[in-house]
Amino acid sequence: MTALLPPLRLTGATLLRDGALQQRSLVIEEGLISKGPLPEVDLSGYLVLPGIIDLHGDAFERHIAPRPSAPFPILAGLRWTDREAAAHGVTTAWLAQCWSWEGGMRSPDFAEEVMAALAAYRPRAHTDLRLQIRCETHMPETRERMLAAVLRHGIDYVVFNDHLPEALDVADRDPHRLALWAERAGETPTAFVARLREARARSRDVPRHLCALAESFDSHDIRYGSHDDPDGDTREYYRLIGARIAEFPTTVSAAKLARAFNDPVLMGAPNVVRGRSQAGNISAQHLIAAGLCDALVSDYHYPCLAEAAWTLVDKGLRSLPEAWAMISTTPAEIMGLVDRGSLDHGKRADFVVIDAETRAIEATVCAGRLTYLAGKAGARLVSAMQGQRMAAE
C-alpha cells in the first residue's frame, strides 16, 4: 500500500459537492477530506469528482485467465486488476466471483481460492477491493460451506443467479456453444450435461435453500440481491425473499417492479457506452431515460464507468452531477458506505482528477493515497509534494 499524501489543498479545480459543480478548494489530510490553509496545488482546468464505487465487475477473470488454457496465479491477477481499476478512477470495487455448478473458475473450490488470495493481497492493495459472490440458486447442498466461507472472509454482498434454464436450453439447441461452455469448465459436453441434470434435480430444494441463506445474510448485515431477472414475477419472487438489489434486469417489466418497491436497479456501464446490451437484453440507456436505473457498474470493462457518465451527459439524459452520482454516491448509499461517495468534510479522501477538456483521468486518490498518476495534473501534484519535502528538510 502506498504512503498517505501529505496535507494538501487543491485549488482552482471544479469540484462536485452537494450535488452541484462548484469552484471550491479541497483539503486532504491524514487520508480524509478536511479543512485548513494547507500548501496549495493549483488544479485549474480540472474536475475533482468523488472516487468511483463499482458494485459488480468480473474483468478480473480476464487477468487470471486471459485464455481458458492460459491461467495465471490468482494473486497476480488481483494485482493487475487493482492497477487497472485505479487507472480508471475506481476507489472501491466488488469483484464478482461465481459460486456455481458450472465448475472451473466458477466453482466453489475456485471461489474459495479467490477469497483466500484476496485476503492475502488486500493489505497491499491500492483500491479497496472486495468480493461479491454470484450464487447459483440450484446448489442447496453447498449452503453450509458457502455460508462458512462468506463469514470467514467477510463477504458483504451476494447476488442470486439462476442460469440453469439458459444452460439447459443451450444443451438442447446449440451443441457448439455447449462445447465451449463445457471447455471453460474443464469437462466434456457429456459430463457437463450430466452436471446440469443433477442441478435440475435439486429444484424442489431451492426455495428453502434461498430462504435459509437470506435469513443468515440478514443476521450478518450482508447485502443481497438478484442477477438477470427476466420479468416482474421473478423480481417479485426474489424481493419477497429479501433480495432487494436488482442487478441487470433483462426486461422493462423487471425494472418497473423493482422501481415500484424502491429496490435499487443496477445496469452495466458498457451497455450505456455501446448503446445496447452485448447479450441482447434491454438497453440501459432506455431504462435510465425512463427513470428505471439507479447505478452503473463496470460489468466486464472498467474504462466504461467514467465513459458511461459522459455518455449520459452528451445525450442529455443526465447532468454531470447526476450521472457521476450513479457511479459514486448512489453505490455508496446502496451498500451503506457512509464514509465515501461524496467530497464532504470528514469522509475518506477518495477522488479522481479529470482534465475538463479531454475528460481524461489523470489522478486517482483512494483513502488519501495516490493510486494512479498521469499528465499535467500528475506533474503538479508531484511538484507540490517535492516542495513540501524540501521545505521540511
C-alpha positions in Angstrom: 0.0 0.0 0.0 1.3 3.4 -0.9 2.0 6.1 1.7 -0.5 8.8 2.5 -0.3 12.0 0.6 1.0 15.0 2.6 -1.6 17.6 3.7 -2.6 19.5 0.6 -5.2 22.0 -0.6 -6.3 21.5 -4.2 -7.4 24.9 -5.6 -8.6 26.1 -9.0 -10.5 23.0 -9.9 -14.2 22.5 -10.3 -15.5 20.2 -7.5 -18.6 18.1 -7.3 -20.1 18.7 -3.9 -23.6 18.7 -2.6 -24.9 17.6 -5.9 -23.5 20.5 -7.8 -20.3 21.6 -9.6 -18.6 24.3 -7.6 -15.5 26.4 -7.7 -14.1 25.4 -4.3 -10.9 24.1 -2.8 -10.5 20.6 -1.5 -8.3 19.9 1.6 -6.9 16.4 2.2 -5.2 15.5 5.4 -4.4 12.1 7.1 -6.4 10.3 4.5 -9.5 12.4 5.0 -11.2 15.4 3.5 -10.5 18.2 5.9 -10.3 22.0 6.2 -7.4 24.4 6.6 -4.9 26.7 4.9 -2.6 24.0 3.8 0.0 24.1 1.0 -1.8 24.6 -2.3 -1.8 22.7 -5.6 -3.2 24.6 -8.5 -5.5 22.3 -10.5 -7.1 24.9 -12.7 -8.7 23.3 -15.7 -9.5 20.1 -13.9 -12.6 18.5 -12.4 -12.3 16.8 -9.0 -15.0 14.2 -8.6 -15.7 11.5 -6.0 -14.0 8.2 -6.4 -15.9 5.6 -8.4 -17.6 2.8 -6.5 -18.1 -0.3 -8.6 -20.6 -2.8 -7.3 -20.0 -5.5 -9.8 -17.0 -6.3 -12.1 -15.8 -9.6 -13.5 -13.0 -8.2 -15.6 -10.6 -9.8 -13.1 -11.4 -13.2 -14.7 -9.6 -11.9 -17.8 -6.5 -11.1 -15.8 -6.4 -14.5 -14.1 -7.1 -16.4 -17.3 -6.7 -14.3 -20.5 -7.4 -17.6 -22.3 -9.1 -20.7 -21.0 -5.9 -22.7 -21.5 -3.6 -19.9 -20.1 -4.2 -19.3 -16.4 -2.1 -17.2 -14.2 -1.7 -17.1 -10.4 -4.7 -15.5 -8.7 -2.6 -13.1 -6.7 -1.0 -11.8 -9.9 -4.5 -11.4 -11.5 -5.7 -9.4 -8.5 -2.6 -7.1 -8.7 -3.3 -6.4 -12.3 -7.0 -5.8 -11.7 -6.1 -3.4 -8.8 -3.9 -1.4 -11.2 -6.5 -1.3 -13.9 -9.3 -0.2 -11.6 -7.2 2.6 -10.2 -6.2 3.8 -13.6 -9.9 4.3 -14.4 -10.8 6.2 -11.3 -12.2 3.3 -9.2 -11.5 3.6 -5.5 -13.9 0.8 -4.2 -14.6 -2.3 -6.2 -16.6 -5.5 -5.8 -15.1 -8.4 -7.8 -18.0 -10.7 -9.0 -17.0 -14.3 -8.3 -19.3 -17.1 -9.2 -20.3 -19.9 -6.8 -21.8 -22.2 -9.4 -22.4 -25.7 -10.7 -20.6 -24.6 -13.8 -17.2 -25.7 -12.5 -13.8 -24.4 -13.4 -13.2 -20.8 -12.4 -16.8 -20.5 -11.4 -16.8 -23.5 -8.9 -16.9 -23.3 -5.1 -13.4 -24.6 -5.0 -12.1 -21.7 -7.1 -14.3 -19.2 -5.3 -12.6 -20.1 -2.0 -9.2 -19.8 -3.6 -10.1 -16.3 -4.8 -11.4 -15.4 -1.3 -8.1 -16.6 0.3 -6.0 -14.8 -2.3 -7.9 -11.5 -1.9 -7.5 -11.7 1.9 -3.7 -12.1 1.4 -3.5 -9.4 -1.2 -5.7 -6.8 0.5 -3.0 -5.2 2.8 -1.0 -4.4 -0.4 -4.0 -3.2 -2.5 -4.3 0.3 -3.8 -8.0 0.0 -4.5 -10.5 -1.1 -1.8 -11.1 -4.5 -3.3 -14.0 -6.6 -2.1 -15.8 -9.7 -3.3 -19.3 -10.2 -4.4 -20.5 -13.8 -4.6 -22.7 -14.7 -7.5 -24.6 -17.6 -6.0 -26.2 -20.0 -8.4 -29.6 -21.0 -6.9 -29.5 -24.7 -7.6 -26.8 -25.6 -5.1 -28.5 -26.3 -1.8 -26.0 -29.0 -1.0 -23.3 -26.3 -0.7 -25.2 -23.9 1.6 -23.2 -24.5 4.8 -19.9 -24.5 3.0 -20.8 -21.1 1.3 -22.0 -19.5 4.5 -18.9 -20.6 6.3 -16.7 -19.1 3.6 -18.7 -15.9 3.4 -18.4 -15.3 7.1 -14.8 -16.4 7.3 -13.7 -13.9 4.6 -16.0 -11.0 5.5 -18.0 -11.1 2.2 -20.6 -8.4 2.4 -22.5 -8.8 -0.9 -24.2 -11.7 -2.6 -26.5 -12.0 -5.6 -28.6 -14.9 -6.6 -28.3 -16.2 -10.2 -30.3 -18.8 -12.0 -28.6 -19.6 -15.3 -29.8 -23.2 -15.3 -32.7 -22.7 -17.7 -30.3 -20.9 -20.2 -27.8 -23.7 -19.9 -30.4 -26.5 -20.4 -31.7 -24.6 -23.5 -28.1 -24.4 -24.8 -27.7 -28.1 -24.2 -30.8 -28.8 -26.3 -30.3 -26.3 -29.1 -26.7 -25.2 -29.5 -24.0 -28.0 -29.4 -21.2 -25.6 -30.4 -21.9 -23.2 -27.5 -22.4 -26.1 -25.2 -18.9 -27.4 -26.1 -17.4 -24.0 -25.4 -19.2 -23.8 -22.0 -18.0 -27.3 -21.1 -14.4 -26.5 -22.2 -14.4 -23.4 -19.9 -15.5 -25.7 -17.0 -12.8 -28.3 -17.9 -15.2 -31.0 -18.8 -16.6 -32.9 -21.8 -20.0 -31.9 -23.1 -21.5 -35.2 -21.9 -20.2 -34.7 -18.4 -21.3 -31.0 -18.4 -24.9 -32.0 -19.4 -24.9 -34.6 -16.6 -23.9 -31.7 -14.2 -26.8 -29.7 -15.5 -29.3 -32.5 -14.9 -28.0 -33.0 -11.4 -28.6 -29.3 -10.7 -32.1 -29.5 -12.1 -32.9 -32.5 -9.9 -32.4 -30.2 -6.8 -35.1 -27.7 -7.9 -37.6 -28.6 -5.2 -35.0 -27.7 -2.5 -34.2 -24.3 -4.0 -36.9 -22.1 -2.3 -35.9 -23.4 1.2 -32.3 -23.0 0.4 -32.6 -19.4 -0.6 -34.8 -18.5 2.4 -32.1 -20.0 4.7 -29.4 -18.0 3.0 -31.5 -14.8 3.3 -32.1 -15.3 7.0 -28.3 -15.8 7.6 -27.5 -12.7 5.4 -29.9 -10.6 7.3 -28.4 -11.6 10.7 -24.9 -10.7 9.5 -25.8 -7.5 7.7 -24.9 -8.8 4.3 -26.4 -7.0 1.3 -28.0 -9.3 -1.3 -29.9 -9.2 -4.5 -30.6 -11.0 -7.7 -29.0 -11.1 -11.1 -30.6 -11.0 -14.6 -34.2 -11.0 -13.6 -36.1 -11.8 -16.8 -39.5 -10.5 -15.7 -41.5 -8.8 -13.0 -42.6 -12.1 -11.4 -39.0 -13.2 -10.9 -38.1 -9.8 -9.4 -41.0 -10.1 -7.0 -40.0 -13.6 -6.1 -36.6 -12.5 -5.0 -37.7 -9.4 -3.3 -40.1 -11.4 -1.2 -37.1 -13.5 0.0 -35.4 -10.2 0.9 -33.1 -9.8 -2.1 -33.7 -6.1 -2.7 -31.0 -5.2 -5.2 -32.0 -5.8 -8.8 -28.8 -6.4 -10.8 -29.0 -6.3 -14.6 -32.8 -6.9 -15.0 -33.2 -8.0 -18.6 -36.6 -6.5 -19.3 -38.5 -3.3 -18.6 -41.1 -5.2 -16.5 -38.5 -6.5 -14.1 -37.0 -3.0 -13.7 -40.5 -1.5 -13.2 -41.3 -3.9 -10.5 -38.1 -3.0 -8.7 -38.9 0.7 -9.0 -42.4 0.2 -7.7 -40.9 -1.1 -4.4 -37.9 1.2 -4.4 -35.4 -1.6 -4.9 -32.2 -0.2 -6.5 -31.6 -1.2 -10.1 -28.0 -1.7 -11.3 -27.1 -1.8 -15.0 -23.8 -2.3 -16.9 -21.8 0.8 -17.9 -20.7 -1.0 -21.1 -24.3 -1.3 -22.1 -24.6 2.5 -21.8 -21.5 3.3 -23.8 -22.3 0.8 -26.6 -26.0 1.8 -26.6 -27.1 -1.8 -26.2 -26.6 -5.0 -24.3 -23.9 -7.4 -25.6 -26.3 -10.2 -24.6 -29.3 -8.8 -26.5 -31.2 -7.6 -23.4 -32.8 -4.3 -22.6 -30.8 -1.1 -23.3 -29.5 0.6 -20.1 -29.9 4.0 -21.8 -33.6 3.2 -22.3 -34.0 2.3 -18.6 -32.2 5.5 -17.5 -34.3 7.7 -19.7 -37.4 6.0 -18.1 -36.1 6.6 -14.6 -35.6 2.9 -14.0 -31.9 2.7 -13.3 -30.1 3.9 -10.1 -26.5 2.9 -10.5 -24.0 1.7 -13.1 -21.3 -1.0 -12.7 -18.3 -1.9 -14.7 -19.6 -5.4 -15.6 -16.7 -6.6 -17.8 -14.9 -3.3 -18.6 -13.5 -0.7 -16.1 -13.0 2.1 -18.6 -16.7 2.2 -19.3 -17.6 3.5 -15.8 -16.5 7.1 -16.3 -17.2 6.9 -20.1 -20.8 6.0 -19.3 -21.2 9.1 -17.2 -20.0 11.3 -20.0 -22.2 9.4 -22.5 -25.3 10.2 -20.4 -24.2 13.9 -20.3 -23.7 14.1 -24.0 -27.0 12.5 -24.8 -28.8 14.9 -22.4 -30.1 12.0 -20.2 -28.3 13.3 -17.1 -26.3 16.3 -15.9 -22.7 15.5 -14.9 -23.6 15.6 -11.1 -26.5 13.2 -11.7 -24.5 10.9 -14.0 -21.5 10.8 -11.7 -23.7 10.0 -8.7 -24.7 6.8 -10.5 -21.1 5.6 -10.1 -20.2 7.1 -6.8 -22.8 8.5 -4.3 -25.6 6.1 -5.1 -23.5 2.9 -5.0 -22.2 4.1 -1.6 -25.7 4.5 -0.4 -26.8 1.1 -1.7 -24.0 -0.6 0.2 -24.3 1.6 3.4 -20.8 3.1 3.0 -21.3 6.3 4.9 -17.5 7.2 4.7 -17.3 7.7 1.0 -19.2 8.5 -2.2 -19.0 12.3 -1.8 -16.5 15.0 -1.1 -17.8 16.0 2.3 -15.7 17.0 5.2 -14.7 14.1 7.4 -15.1 11.5 4.6 -12.4 9.4 3.1 -10.2 11.2 0.6 -11.4 9.2 -2.4 -11.5 11.2 -5.6 -10.4 11.4 -9.2 -8.8 14.3 -11.0 -10.1 14.7 -14.6 -8.9 17.1 -17.4 -12.0 19.2 -18.0 -11.2 19.5 -21.7 -10.1 16.0 -22.7 -12.1 14.1 -19.9 -9.0 12.0 -19.2 -8.5 10.7 -15.7 -5.0 11.9 -14.6 -5.0 11.1 -10.9 -6.9 8.7 -8.6 -6.6 9.1 -4.8 -8.0 6.3 -2.5 -8.2 7.0 1.2 -5.6 9.7 0.8 -3.2 7.5 -1.1 -2.2 8.2 -4.7 -3.1 5.1 -6.7 -2.8 6.5 -10.2 -1.0 9.5 -11.7 -0.5 10.8 -15.2 -0.5 14.0 -17.3 -0.1 17.6 -16.2 -2.2 17.1 -13.0 0.4 14.4 -12.1 3.2 16.8 -12.6 1.5 19.5 -10.5 0.9 17.0 -7.6 4.5 15.7 -7.8 5.9 19.3 -7.8 3.8 20.2 -4.7 4.9 17.1 -2.8 8.6 17.7 -3.7 8.2 21.3 -2.5 6.9 20.2 0.8 9.7 17.6 1.2 12.4 20.3 0.5 10.7 22.7 3.0 10.7 20.0 5.7 14.4 19.4 5.1 
